Amino acid sequence: MDMRLILYFPCFAAGIFLAARSLPSSTLSLIGLSLLAALSLVPTLARASWRLEGDPWAAPWALFGSIAVFAVVMRAGRNLKSPAILTQFSEASFFMYLLHRPLYFWMQIVWFPSTEKAQVFYLLFVCLPIIGIVAWLCQRAYTGFLQRREVRVAAPTSALP
């Protein structure tokens, strides 16, 4: 069994579970959740960070840490208005997730610098914007498709000859 499943599946299941409920938002519950996250980090402190992805001792930290960070950020940000660019990025995020590896693989075939500094520059200023733009365009196309489909489905049949 792939150890990443043990690490990430509880986070996925907790996300599905919490999506149907309200997140804890009282100060006491956020402090308790943050303490739980901090305590679950303790068993991983003596381990090398590069080995944590395959370490089952990291699963509680991944679960409670991600829930704590999400709950705190959601509480802190509930009174903030999202900038338009952030809204556009959030709209494109699922397609970024789906397309980043194939696009990155394709961009490596097209060209990939030999020095580390050039690689960082290429990844940040060429690959990342391309992935963002392609993902945003794909999301807009998909949203447009769904909207056109809704109009056709919602059209009354009595208007047809």
C-alpha positions, 0 to 999 in steps of 0.5 A, a space after each residue: 500500500 502506498 503510504 501517501 494514502 495513509 497520510 492524505 486520505 484522512 485529510 480528504 475524508 475530513 474535508 468531505 465531512 466538514 464540507 457538510 457542516 460548519 467549521 469550528 470558529 469559536 476562539 476556544 475551539 480554534 485554540 484547542 484545534 491548534 493545540 491538537 495540531 501542535 501535539 500531533 506534530 511532536 512524533 514527527 520532530 525527530 524524523 527527517 522532513 524529506 521522509 515524512 511523506 511516507 511516514 504514518 506518524 505524520 498522518 495525525 499532523 497532516 490531518 489536524 494541522 490542515 484542519 487547524 490552518 483552514 479553520 483559522 484562515 476561514 475565521 480570519 478571512 470571513 470579513 475580507 473581500 477577495 481581490 478579483 485576481 484571487 477570485 480568478 485564481 480560485 476559479 482556475 485552481 481545479 484545472 491547475 491541479 489537473 493540468 500542472 503535471 502534463 503541462 510541466 512535462 510538455 514544457 520540459 520537453 520543449 526546453 529546460 535550462 541546465 543551471 539551477 538558477 535558470 530552472 527556477 526562473 523558467 519555472 516561476 516566470 514561464 511555466 507557472 504563468 502558462 499553467 495559470 493561463 491555460 487552467 483559467 481558459 479551460 475553466 472558463 470554457 468548462 463554465 461556459 459549457 455548463 451555462 449553455 447546457 443549463 439554458 438548453 435544459 431549462 428551455 421550455 418545451 412548449 416553445 418548440 414547434 
